């Protein structure tokens, strides 16, 4: 009996030739056998590959981008996305974050042209996925300043490496997105009193931002409510009552009643007078004609109106 040659893909039946040499009286029976290749080549076995099949532990090679121009600097470490076979031959949506084509589901923002792989749409600061979170884009003024620095560096200008404005921190010109907490931590105004980010309504006064409850009178310490009026003086805020008292303490005193003179007053005889305190010493009338006459008496100097002065001269 002989075996089939190795590598054959089909079974074969082999029959041994009769032996001419006599072997005694015992007859021999030639039994046909079936020979099957024990180790068929793997190339002969068909394999069906589906899109859902995942590769084994062997790593896939990174795709080579076909875009022209200088490569974009990575804003942070990121994964890769391998396009499906033949996808480069048709129009593809490009991920704003990783720069590779998008197959299947993607994330899009209302009013924005940016598209993302779901796993690429994450906070630029902390990396948290933003699909189910409140998001905020980079403020326009911050983005414009950053892009301006990038263009100036590209043109060959040497810029000072200030904290937060270095070449590495500026990255490339892609629009950045942040989660709610990181955006407020980085860009929200900070309360002048507690130095923490301010969320929602707040007070803007004295050139700074304040939480409600952290903006209060410099004298009595009472916080200003939403509709309360304050007076800014000498770099501080004062409530109406405290500012009135403060003004009275600093205001000149009336020569007659010794009470602070606030608002309109009369300045005469080397001092300030309330209008109702500056009267004729004889008739207690006002000086409607604008003329006053002084008279020296043992107690000091008094003033007389035109009528009372005329009476004295006739006496």
Protein Blocks (a to p, Z undefined) as FASTA:
>chain_A
ZZddehiabdcdddddddfbdgbjbdcdddddddddfbdcfklpccdddfklccdfbdcd
ddddfbecjddddfbdcddddddehklmpccdddfklopacehjadddehiabdcdfklm
ccfklopafklcccddddfklmmmmmmmmmmmmnopacdddehiafklnmpabdcdddfk
lmmmmmmccdfklopacehjdddeehiacdehiaccfklopacdfklccddeehiacdfk
lmmmmmmmmpccdfklopacehjdddeehiacdfklmccfklopacfkopacddddfklc
cdddfklmmmmmmZZ
